Amino acid sequence: MTGSKRILKTVPLAALIAAAWPAQATNGMNMEGYGSISTALGGASQAIDHGSAAMAQNPATLALMALMAPGSRLDVAVGRLGPKVTSTMPGFGSAESGGTSYLMPAFGYVRRLGGLTYGVGVFAQGGMGTEYAANTFMAGGSGQPVRSELGVGRVLLPLAYQVTPELALGATLDFMWAGLDMRMAASGAQLGAMVTSASGNLGGALPALGGAPWARIDFSNSSDFSGAASSTGWAGKFGAVFKASPALTLGASYQLKSALKDMKTGNSGASLSATGGFADTGRITVVDFQWPSMAAVGLGWQATPALLVAADVKRIGWASVMKDFKLRYDSAGMGGSVSFAMAQNWKDQTVTNLGLAYAVNSQLTLRGGVNLADNPIPAAFVNPLFPATVERHYTAGLGYKTSATSEFNGALTVAPSSQVTNGMGVVVSHRQTNLQLMYSHRF
C-alpha cells in the first residue's frame, strides 16, 4: 500500500472512529508508545497519569485520575507513521519499500466514579510490513509486486480501583483482531525448503516446482480496514500502582499472551503460482499466530514541582510466539494441501523507556525521552518483508492546556536507521519519523 493518505488496515469498518496504528515495527511489533503523552516520554507509562492510553499499558494508572475531581476524560488522537525501509542485495540493487506514510486515528474514554475508574478504547497493538515494486529483486523475476501487512488491534474494557490512598489495581478485558496480507516471491527451491507436509494432487505437483526460477504465495485485498486473512480472539492485562511517597509512584503490569484463532482467507482467497504457468487458488490459514506476554515495571518521580521523571523496563516474550511463522494452503482447484514454516527464532526483548516532563507554566509542558531496545530477530532470520529491527527511538513533545478542561498533546519520534544483513546476504535498513497529536477533554 502506498500514498500518504491511506489508513492502515488494522481495524474493522465498525471501529473506524478509533482506527488503529499502522503495520510497521518499532519495539519488535509493538508500538514505541501509546498516546502522545507516553510516547513523548520515550514510551514510559507504568507509574504516571497519561490519559486513556493507560488501558493499553498499565490500566491501574487510570486511577491516578483521582488527582482530579470525579468525572470523565475523552481522548481523540491522530498520528502519522513515517517508516523508510530499504533492502539491498549485492549485485541485484536496492529495493525501497513504498509504504512510507500512514495516518493513524485512535480513541479512548474513561470515567471516574468514587474509587472506581472504567471506560472503553480502541488501540492497535502493533504490526509490521513492507511493499516492494514488481521490478525489484524482491519480486524474484515474477513481474508482480511483493508486500506484507500485518496489523493487530484491541478493543479494551478497563477497570481500575483505588484500594487504599496509596494502592490502586487495574485490569482490562481485550477483544483482539488480527489481519494479514502477504504477496511473497521465492525460488522454487526456497519455497520447497519451507514445506513441512503436503497431500493430495497439490502435494504430488510440488516436486516439479522445485526447480522453478520463481514461485509465489499471494493473499491480499484492497480493504484499508482488514487483511485478506483475519481472525479474532481475547487477551487481558493486570496492573498496580503504589504511592511510595508524595513524590514517588511505582507501577507494574503484566499483559497475557493472546488467544487468537487461526487467521484464514476465504476458500479461494489465496493463490499459489510458479514459473511455467502453474497457478492454483485456495485458502491460506495462518496457524497459531499469537501476540506475546509482556511484563513491565516503572516509576514516576516528581523531582520538583515542575519536573517529572518517568522510567520503565519491559520484557516482551517474543520467543514463545515467533519461533516459526506457519501457513497452510488448501487447494480449491486441484485438491490437497501443503504446510509451510518460515523460521523466525525471535528472542525475548528488553525495552527501556526514559522520559522527562517539565511544566514551564500552568499551561505548557515540555517532554522528551528515549526508547532503547535490543533487536529480537537473529540477523540470519531477518526477512525483508518483516523488518522488525528498530532499536533506538528519540522522542519529544509538548502539552498545552487551552482551558481548565481541554488540552492538546503532541509527540515526535525519530528512530535512526538500524541495519542488518540476513543469511541470504540481503542488507535491510529501517528508520522512522513518527508524529502524534491528541486532544483531551474532561467533563
MARLODREN-462136 format. One record per residue (C-alpha): residue in three letters; x, y, z; residue number from 0. Coordinates in Angstrom, 2 decimals. Layout:
BEGIN
ATOM  type       c1       c2       c3  seq
ATOM   ALA        X        Y        Z  NUM
...
This chain:
BEGIN
ATOM  type       c1       c2       c3  seq
ATOM   MET     0.00     0.00     0.00    0
ATOM   THR     1.41     3.39    -0.95    1
ATOM   GLY     0.43     7.01    -0.62    2
ATOM   SER     0.42     9.41     2.31    3
ATOM   LYS    -3.32     9.42     2.89    4
ATOM   ARG    -4.13     5.75     3.33    5
ATOM   ILE    -5.22     4.46     6.70    6
ATOM   LEU    -3.70     1.15     7.66    7
ATOM   LYS    -5.81    -1.97     7.64    8
ATOM   THR    -5.74    -2.80    11.31    9
ATOM   VAL    -9.38    -2.23    12.27   10
ATOM   PRO   -12.76    -3.44    11.11   11
ATOM   LEU   -15.03    -0.87     9.48   12
ATOM   ALA   -17.27    -0.75    12.54   13
ATOM   ALA   -14.32     0.60    14.55   14
ATOM   LEU   -13.39     3.31    12.07   15
ATOM   ILE   -13.97     6.02    14.67   16
ATOM   ALA   -10.97     4.62    16.51   17
ATOM   ALA    -8.90     3.17    13.69   18
ATOM   ALA    -5.63     1.64    14.73   19
ATOM   TRP    -1.92     2.16    14.32   20
ATOM   PRO    -0.07     1.01    11.21   21
ATOM   ALA     1.72    -2.21    10.49   22
ATOM   GLN     5.31    -1.14    10.91   23
ATOM   ALA     7.53    -2.49    13.63   24
ATOM   THR     9.12    -0.48    16.45   25
ATOM   ASN     9.73    -2.50    19.67   26
ATOM   GLY     9.58    -5.74    17.74   27
ATOM   MET     5.98    -5.49    16.53   28
ATOM   ASN     4.82    -3.26    19.43   29
ATOM   MET     4.48     0.49    19.09   30
ATOM   GLU     7.15     2.53    20.89   31
ATOM   GLY     4.42     4.23    22.91   32
ATOM   TYR     0.64     4.57    23.19   33
ATOM   GLY    -0.83     8.06    23.33   34
ATOM   SER     1.00    11.35    22.80   35
ATOM   ILE     1.99    11.85    26.44   36
ATOM   SER     3.63     8.46    26.98   37
ATOM   THR     5.19     8.44    23.51   38
ATOM   ALA     6.84    11.84    24.10   39
ATOM   LEU     8.34    10.34    27.28   40
ATOM   GLY    10.02     7.52    25.36   41
ATOM   GLY     7.04     5.22    25.95   42
ATOM   ALA     7.29     5.35    29.77   43
ATOM   SER     3.83     4.67    31.19   44
ATOM   GLN     3.79     2.33    34.17   45
ATOM   ALA     3.56     4.86    37.02   46
ATOM   ILE     2.24     8.13    35.55   47
ATOM   ASP    -1.10     9.61    34.57   48
ATOM   HIS    -1.14     9.80    30.76   49
ATOM   GLY    -4.81     9.63    29.92   50
ATOM   SER    -6.92     6.85    28.48   51
ATOM   ALA    -3.90     5.29    26.70   52
ATOM   ALA    -3.15     3.78    30.12   53
ATOM   MET    -5.55     0.97    29.23   54
ATOM   ALA    -3.08    -0.12    26.52   55
ATOM   GLN    -0.22    -0.36    29.03   56
ATOM   ASN    -0.86    -0.31    32.82   57
ATOM   PRO    -4.61     0.05    33.44   58
ATOM   ALA    -4.06     0.75    37.15   59
ATOM   THR    -2.68     4.19    36.27   60
ATOM   LEU    -6.22     5.18    35.25   61
ATOM   ALA    -6.81     5.52    38.99   62
ATOM   LEU    -4.36     8.40    39.04   63
ATOM   MET    -7.29    10.40    37.70   64
ATOM   ALA    -8.16    10.60    41.42   65
ATOM   LEU    -5.92    13.65    41.45   66
ATOM   MET    -8.72    15.35    39.52   67
ATOM   ALA   -12.34    15.77    40.52   68
ATOM   PRO   -14.57    12.78    39.69   69
ATOM   GLY   -15.65    12.92    36.08   70
ATOM   SER   -14.82    11.73    32.57   71
ATOM   ARG   -11.99    12.09    30.08   72
ATOM   LEU   -12.17    11.73    26.32   73
ATOM   ASP    -9.00    11.41    24.21   74
ATOM   VAL    -9.10    11.63    20.41   75
ATOM   ALA    -5.80    11.22    18.58   76
ATOM   VAL    -4.36    11.18    15.09   77
ATOM   GLY    -0.84    10.38    14.03   78
ATOM   ARG     1.41     9.86    11.07   79
ATOM   LEU     3.88     6.99    10.94   80
ATOM   GLY     6.73     7.58     8.51   81
ATOM   PRO     8.83     4.42     8.05   82
ATOM   LYS    11.58     4.08     5.47   83
ATOM   VAL    12.77     0.55     4.71   84
ATOM   THR    15.39    -0.33     2.09   85
ATOM   SER    16.59    -3.83     1.20   86
ATOM   THR    19.80    -4.24    -0.80   87
ATOM   MET    21.13    -7.40    -2.43   88
ATOM   PRO    24.75    -7.11    -3.64   89
ATOM   GLY    24.76    -7.46    -7.40   90
ATOM   PHE    20.98    -7.02    -7.68   91
ATOM   GLY    20.48    -3.44    -6.50   92
ATOM   SER    18.24    -1.92    -3.85   93
ATOM   ALA    14.52    -2.13    -3.25   94
ATOM   GLU    12.80     0.65    -1.33   95
ATOM   SER     9.55    -0.08     0.45   96
ATOM   GLY     6.69     2.03    -0.91   97
ATOM   GLY     4.87     2.15     2.44   98
ATOM   THR     6.27     5.44     3.78   99
ATOM   SER     3.35     7.34     5.27  100
ATOM   TYR     0.30     6.15     7.23  101
ATOM   LEU    -2.45     8.04     9.04  102
ATOM   MET    -3.49     6.74    12.47  103
ATOM   PRO    -6.65     7.77    14.38  104
ATOM   ALA    -7.27     6.49    17.94  105
ATOM   PHE    -9.86     6.89    20.70  106
ATOM   GLY   -10.30     6.37    24.45  107
ATOM   TYR   -12.91     7.26    27.06  108
ATOM   VAL   -12.69     6.79    30.84  109
ATOM   ARG   -14.93     7.82    33.73  110
ATOM   ARG   -14.03     8.21    37.39  111
ATOM   LEU   -16.80     7.39    39.91  112
ATOM   GLY   -15.68     7.29    43.53  113
ATOM   GLY   -12.80     4.86    43.78  114
ATOM   LEU   -13.71     3.17    40.51  115
ATOM   THR   -12.49     4.12    37.02  116
ATOM   TYR   -13.86     2.41    33.91  117
ATOM   GLY   -14.12     3.06    30.19  118
ATOM   VAL   -13.54     1.82    26.64  119
ATOM   GLY   -10.92     2.36    23.97  120
ATOM   VAL    -9.60     1.10    20.67  121
ATOM   PHE    -5.86     0.92    20.09  122
ATOM   ALA    -3.72    -1.02    17.68  123
ATOM   GLN    -1.24    -3.26    19.43  124
ATOM   GLY     1.16    -3.04    16.51  125
ATOM   GLY     2.27    -4.95    13.43  126
ATOM   MET     4.80    -4.92    10.63  127
ATOM   GLY     5.06    -4.88     6.86  128
ATOM   THR     6.68    -3.57     3.67  129
ATOM   GLU     5.89    -3.07    -0.04  130
ATOM   TYR     8.32    -3.65    -2.92  131
ATOM   ALA     7.74    -2.93    -6.60  132
ATOM   ALA     7.44    -5.60    -9.29  133
ATOM   ASN    10.73    -4.54   -10.94  134
ATOM   THR    12.91    -5.02    -7.83  135
ATOM   PHE    14.94    -8.09    -6.92  136
ATOM   MET    12.38    -8.83    -4.19  137
ATOM   ALA     9.90    -9.87    -6.91  138
ATOM   GLY    12.26   -12.67    -7.95  139
ATOM   GLY    11.54   -12.17   -11.64  140
ATOM   SER     7.82   -12.84   -11.22  141
ATOM   GLY     6.86    -9.41   -12.56  142
ATOM   GLN     4.46    -8.81    -9.69  143
ATOM   PRO     4.81    -6.64    -6.57  144
ATOM   VAL     5.75    -8.10    -3.20  145
ATOM   ARG     4.25    -6.95     0.07  146
ATOM   SER     3.29    -7.86     3.60  147
ATOM   GLU     0.99    -6.08     6.02  148
ATOM   LEU     0.20    -7.39     9.48  149
ATOM   GLY    -1.97    -5.47    11.92  150
ATOM   VAL    -3.18    -6.41    15.39  151
ATOM   GLY    -5.63    -4.27    17.37  152
ATOM   ARG    -7.66    -4.32    20.55  153
ATOM   VAL   -10.96    -3.07    21.88  154
ATOM   LEU   -10.19    -2.58    25.56  155
ATOM   LEU   -12.57    -2.56    28.51  156
ATOM   PRO   -10.56    -1.29    31.51  157
ATOM   LEU   -11.36    -1.22    35.20  158
ATOM   ALA    -9.23     0.40    37.93  159
ATOM   TYR    -9.94     0.62    41.67  160
ATOM   GLN    -8.37     2.75    44.39  161
ATOM   VAL    -7.89     0.11    47.09  162
ATOM   THR    -6.20     2.48    49.57  163
ATOM   PRO    -4.96     6.07    49.24  164
ATOM   GLU    -1.58     4.58    48.25  165
ATOM   LEU    -2.56     1.49    46.22  166
ATOM   ALA    -4.60     1.07    43.05  167
ATOM   LEU    -5.24    -2.07    40.99  168
ATOM   GLY    -6.42    -2.37    37.41  169
ATOM   ALA    -7.27    -4.84    34.67  170
ATOM   THR    -8.56    -4.94    31.11  171
ATOM   LEU   -10.53    -7.39    29.03  172
ATOM   ASP    -9.28    -7.13    25.46  173
ATOM   PHE   -11.14    -8.17    22.34  174
ATOM   MET    -8.48    -8.62    19.66  175
ATOM   TRP    -8.40    -8.83    15.91  176
ATOM   ALA    -5.57    -9.62    13.52  177
ATOM   GLY    -5.28    -9.20     9.77  178
ATOM   LEU    -2.58   -10.17     7.29  179
ATOM   ASP    -1.87    -9.57     3.62  180
ATOM   MET     1.14   -11.22     2.01  181
ATOM   ARG     2.47   -11.38    -1.54  182
ATOM   MET     5.74   -13.30    -1.38  183
ATOM   ALA     8.11   -14.45    -4.11  184
ATOM   ALA    10.89   -17.03    -3.76  185
ATOM   SER    12.66   -19.56    -5.91  186
ATOM   GLY    11.02   -22.95    -6.17  187
ATOM   ALA    13.86   -24.41    -4.11  188
ATOM   GLN    13.45   -21.79    -1.37  189
ATOM   LEU     9.72   -22.35    -1.19  190
ATOM   GLY    10.23   -26.11    -1.16  191
ATOM   ALA    12.62   -25.79     1.79  192
ATOM   MET     9.77   -24.30     3.82  193
ATOM   VAL     7.38   -27.21     3.17  194
ATOM   THR     6.69   -29.32     6.27  195
ATOM   SER     3.95   -31.55     4.85  196
ATOM   ALA     1.83   -31.97     1.71  197
ATOM   SER    -1.06   -34.10     0.49  198
ATOM   GLY    -3.34   -34.79    -2.47  199
ATOM   ASN    -2.81   -33.68    -6.05  200
ATOM   LEU    -1.12   -30.49    -4.91  201
ATOM   GLY     1.39   -32.47    -2.89  202
ATOM   GLY     2.16   -34.59    -5.93  203
ATOM   ALA     2.83   -31.48    -8.03  204
ATOM   LEU     5.28   -29.86    -5.63  205
ATOM   PRO     8.47   -31.74    -6.62  206
ATOM   ALA     8.17   -30.42   -10.19  207
ATOM   LEU     8.14   -26.88    -8.83  208
ATOM   GLY    11.44   -27.30    -7.00  209
ATOM   GLY    13.47   -26.08    -9.98  210
ATOM   ALA    11.22   -23.13   -10.82  211
ATOM   PRO    13.04   -19.76   -11.01  212
ATOM   TRP    10.23   -18.24    -9.00  213
ATOM   ALA     7.19   -19.33    -7.04  214
ATOM   ARG     4.66   -17.17    -5.20  215
ATOM   ILE     2.21   -17.25    -2.32  216
ATOM   ASP    -0.35   -14.44    -2.64  217
ATOM   PHE    -3.22   -13.35    -0.42  218
ATOM   SER    -4.07    -9.67    -0.30  219
ATOM   ASN    -7.11    -7.44    -0.62  220
ATOM   SER    -7.81    -3.76    -1.28  221
ATOM   SER    -9.51    -3.02     2.02  222
ATOM   ASP    -8.00    -0.35     4.26  223
ATOM   PHE    -9.55    -1.99     7.31  224
ATOM   SER    -8.90    -5.73     7.19  225
ATOM   GLY    -6.40    -8.20     5.78  226
ATOM   ALA    -7.22   -10.99     3.36  227
ATOM   ALA    -6.52   -13.41     6.24  228
ATOM   SER    -8.12   -12.42     9.53  229
ATOM   SER    -9.04   -13.66    12.98  230
ATOM   THR   -10.32   -12.55    16.36  231
ATOM   GLY    -9.63   -13.57    19.93  232
ATOM   TRP    -9.11   -12.43    23.50  233
ATOM   ALA    -6.43   -11.27    25.89  234
ATOM   GLY    -6.11    -9.13    29.00  235
ATOM   LYS    -3.73    -7.44    31.39  236
ATOM   PHE    -3.32    -6.66    35.08  237
ATOM   GLY    -1.57    -3.78    36.77  238
ATOM   ALA    -0.88    -1.97    40.02  239
ATOM   VAL     0.39     1.43    41.12  240
ATOM   PHE     1.70     2.28    44.58  241
ATOM   LYS     2.34     5.74    46.00  242
ATOM   ALA     5.60     5.09    47.86  243
ATOM   SER     5.92     8.74    48.91  244
ATOM   PRO     4.34    12.05    47.94  245
ATOM   ALA     6.92    12.37    45.15  246
ATOM   LEU     7.43     8.73    44.10  247
ATOM   THR     4.95     6.39    42.39  248
ATOM   LEU     5.78     2.80    41.46  249
ATOM   GLY     3.92     0.73    38.87  250
ATOM   ALA     3.88    -2.74    37.32  251
ATOM   SER     1.76    -4.63    34.82  252
ATOM   TYR     1.51    -7.98    33.09  253
ATOM   GLN    -0.05    -8.50    29.67  254
ATOM   LEU    -1.31   -12.01    28.94  255
ATOM   LYS    -0.38   -13.91    25.81  256
ATOM   SER    -3.24   -13.67    23.32  257
ATOM   ALA    -5.74   -16.38    22.46  258
ATOM   LEU    -6.32   -15.61    18.76  259
ATOM   LYS    -7.97   -18.04    16.40  260
ATOM   ASP    -6.06   -19.04    13.26  261
ATOM   MET    -6.16   -16.31    10.61  262
ATOM   LYS    -7.91   -17.51     7.43  263
ATOM   THR    -8.74   -16.22     3.96  264
ATOM   GLY   -11.84   -17.19     2.04  265
ATOM   ASN   -11.94   -20.57     0.28  266
ATOM   SER   -10.45   -19.02    -2.87  267
ATOM   GLY    -8.82   -16.01    -1.24  268
ATOM   ALA    -5.23   -17.08    -1.89  269
ATOM   SER    -3.14   -18.35    -4.78  270
ATOM   LEU    -0.06   -20.48    -5.30  271
ATOM   SER     1.79   -19.92    -8.59  272
ATOM   ALA     5.14   -20.58   -10.25  273
ATOM   THR     7.14   -20.17   -13.45  274
ATOM   GLY     5.72   -22.02   -16.45  275
ATOM   GLY     2.07   -21.21   -15.93  276
ATOM   PHE     1.39   -23.16   -12.74  277
ATOM   ALA    -1.46   -21.42   -10.90  278
ATOM   ASP    -3.91   -22.58    -8.27  279
ATOM   THR    -6.36   -20.88    -5.93  280
ATOM   GLY    -7.30   -21.90    -2.42  281
ATOM   ARG    -7.38   -20.90     1.23  282
ATOM   ILE    -4.48   -19.76     3.43  283
ATOM   THR    -4.56   -20.46     7.14  284
ATOM   VAL    -2.00   -18.70     9.35  285
ATOM   VAL    -1.56   -21.28    12.08  286
ATOM   ASP    -1.40   -20.20    15.74  287
ATOM   PHE    -0.23   -16.63    15.32  288
ATOM   GLN    -0.29   -15.06    18.80  289
ATOM   TRP     0.73   -11.83    20.49  290
ATOM   PRO     3.26   -12.30    23.32  291
ATOM   SER     3.04   -11.74    27.04  292
ATOM   MET     4.76    -8.68    28.45  293
ATOM   ALA     5.92    -7.80    31.97  294
ATOM   ALA     6.74    -4.21    32.89  295
ATOM   VAL     7.81    -2.21    35.93  296
ATOM   GLY     8.31     1.53    36.25  297
ATOM   LEU     8.40     4.65    38.36  298
ATOM   GLY     7.26     8.23    38.25  299
ATOM   TRP     9.28    10.69    40.34  300
ATOM   GLN     8.15    14.27    40.84  301
ATOM   ALA    11.67    15.57    41.32  302
ATOM   THR    10.48    19.17    41.66  303
ATOM   PRO     7.03    20.77    41.38  304
ATOM   ALA     7.85    21.36    37.69  305
ATOM   LEU     9.94    18.30    36.76  306
ATOM   LEU     8.63    14.73    36.36  307
ATOM   VAL    10.96    11.80    35.71  308
ATOM   ALA     9.44     8.60    34.27  309
ATOM   ALA    11.23     5.30    33.68  310
ATOM   ASP    10.11     1.77    32.71  311
ATOM   VAL    11.66    -1.57    31.88  312
ATOM   LYS     9.63    -4.07    29.82  313
ATOM   ARG    10.27    -7.69    28.92  314
ATOM   ILE     8.39    -8.93    25.85  315
ATOM   GLY     8.07   -12.70    25.37  316
ATOM   TRP     8.60   -12.96    21.60  317
ATOM   ALA    10.42   -16.31    21.85  318
ATOM   SER     7.25   -18.22    22.74  319
ATOM   VAL     5.20   -16.88    19.80  320
ATOM   MET     7.69   -16.16    17.00  321
ATOM   LYS     9.72   -19.34    16.64  322
ATOM   ASP     8.12   -20.16    13.27  323
ATOM   PHE     5.62   -18.42    11.01  324
ATOM   LYS     3.30   -21.23     9.93  325
ATOM   LEU     0.99   -21.28     6.90  326
ATOM   ARG    -1.26   -23.96     5.41  327
ATOM   TYR    -2.54   -23.71     1.85  328
ATOM   ASP    -5.65   -25.77     1.00  329
ATOM   SER    -6.24   -26.04    -2.75  330
ATOM   ALA    -9.70   -25.26    -4.06  331
ATOM   GLY    -8.69   -26.22    -7.61  332
ATOM   MET    -6.54   -29.33    -7.89  333
ATOM   GLY    -7.16   -30.56    -4.34  334
ATOM   GLY    -4.79   -31.33    -1.50  335
ATOM   SER    -2.87   -29.09     0.84  336
ATOM   VAL     0.65   -28.02     1.75  337
ATOM   SER     2.01   -26.65     5.02  338
ATOM   PHE     4.89   -24.18     5.28  339
ATOM   ALA     7.04   -22.98     8.17  340
ATOM   MET     9.20   -19.86     7.90  341
ATOM   ALA    11.84   -19.94    10.63  342
ATOM   GLN    11.83   -16.78    12.78  343
ATOM   ASN    13.58   -17.73    16.05  344
ATOM   TRP    12.87   -14.38    17.72  345
ATOM   LYS    14.35   -13.75    21.15  346
ATOM   ASP    12.66   -12.19    24.15  347
ATOM   GLN    13.18    -8.44    24.09  348
ATOM   THR    14.06    -5.95    26.84  349
ATOM   VAL    12.85    -2.38    26.33  350
ATOM   THR    13.97     0.59    28.45  351
ATOM   ASN    11.83     3.75    28.45  352
ATOM   LEU    13.14     7.00    29.95  353
ATOM   GLY    11.39    10.38    29.90  354
ATOM   LEU    11.33    13.88    31.40  355
ATOM   ALA     8.42    16.30    31.56  356
ATOM   TYR     8.92    19.95    32.55  357
ATOM   ALA     5.99    22.23    33.34  358
ATOM   VAL     7.01    25.65    32.03  359
ATOM   ASN     3.85    27.16    33.49  360
ATOM   SER     0.27    26.15    34.27  361
ATOM   GLN    -0.49    25.80    30.55  362
ATOM   LEU     2.65    24.49    28.82  363
ATOM   THR     4.56    21.24    29.48  364
ATOM   LEU     7.65    20.15    27.52  365
ATOM   ARG     8.62    16.46    27.23  366
ATOM   GLY    11.50    14.36    25.94  367
ATOM   GLY    12.67    10.78    26.16  368
ATOM   VAL    14.45     7.75    24.76  369
ATOM   ASN    13.25     4.24    23.99  370
ATOM   LEU    16.02     1.65    23.84  371
ATOM   ALA    15.52    -1.98    22.83  372
ATOM   ASP    17.58    -4.88    21.55  373
ATOM   ASN    16.68    -6.36    18.15  374
ATOM   PRO    14.62    -9.52    18.86  375
ATOM   ILE    15.37   -11.15    15.47  376
ATOM   PRO    18.65   -13.03    14.91  377
ATOM   ALA    20.31   -11.39    11.92  378
ATOM   ALA    20.29   -14.56     9.83  379
ATOM   PHE    16.47   -14.78    10.03  380
ATOM   VAL    15.55   -11.15     9.25  381
ATOM   ASN    13.08   -11.20     6.34  382
ATOM   PRO    12.85    -8.01     4.21  383
ATOM   LEU     9.06    -8.46     4.33  384
ATOM   PHE     9.08    -8.28     8.14  385
ATOM   PRO    11.90    -5.92     9.22  386
ATOM   ALA    11.10    -5.54    12.94  387
ATOM   THR    14.65    -4.40    13.69  388
ATOM   VAL    14.48    -0.81    15.03  389
ATOM   GLU    16.38    -0.49    18.32  390
ATOM   ARG    16.52     3.21    19.30  391
ATOM   HIS    13.85     5.89    19.43  392
ATOM   TYR    14.34     9.52    20.46  393
ATOM   THR    11.16    11.33    21.42  394
ATOM   ALA     9.99    14.86    22.16  395
ATOM   GLY     6.66    16.56    22.65  396
ATOM   LEU     4.60    19.12    24.46  397
ATOM   GLY     1.24    19.61    26.12  398
ATOM   TYR    -0.78    22.82    26.08  399
ATOM   LYS    -3.92    23.45    28.14  400
ATOM   THR    -6.37    25.70    26.36  401
ATOM   SER    -8.73    25.74    29.35  402
ATOM   ALA    -9.31    24.02    32.67  403
ATOM   THR   -10.95    21.12    30.83  404
ATOM   SER    -9.25    20.95    27.42  405
ATOM   GLU    -5.70    20.35    26.23  406
ATOM   PHE    -3.61    19.32    23.25  407
ATOM   ASN    -0.62    16.97    23.43  408
ATOM   GLY     1.82    16.18    20.65  409
ATOM   ALA     4.76    13.83    20.19  410
ATOM   LEU     7.58    13.36    17.68  411
ATOM   THR     9.58    10.13    17.42  412
ATOM   VAL    12.81     9.79    15.44  413
ATOM   ALA    14.18     6.26    15.07  414
ATOM   PRO    17.64     6.27    13.43  415
ATOM   SER    18.40     3.65    10.82  416
ATOM   SER    19.11     0.14    12.01  417
ATOM   GLN    20.93    -2.09     9.51  418
ATOM   VAL    21.03    -5.88     9.46  419
ATOM   THR    22.50    -8.37     6.95  420
ATOM   ASN    20.48   -11.58     6.83  421
ATOM   GLY    21.53   -15.12     5.99  422
ATOM   MET    20.86   -14.58     2.26  423
ATOM   GLY    23.18   -11.56     2.18  424
ATOM   VAL    20.33    -9.02     1.94  425
ATOM   VAL    21.08    -5.79     3.81  426
ATOM   VAL    17.92    -4.43     5.43  427
ATOM   SER    17.83    -0.87     6.79  428
ATOM   HIS    14.87     0.60     8.66  429
ATOM   ARG    14.27     4.07    10.10  430
ATOM   GLN    11.19     6.05    11.14  431
ATOM   THR     9.88     9.55    11.78  432
ATOM   ASN     6.52     9.48    13.57  433
ATOM   LEU     4.11    12.20    14.71  434
ATOM   GLN     1.10    12.16    17.05  435
ATOM   LEU    -1.44    14.77    18.10  436
ATOM   MET    -4.10    14.23    20.78  437
ATOM   TYR    -6.98    16.36    22.01  438
ATOM   SER    -8.29    15.67    25.52  439
ATOM   HIS   -11.46    16.93    27.16  440
ATOM   ARG   -12.54    16.45    30.78  441
ATOM   PHE   -16.16    16.79    31.81  442
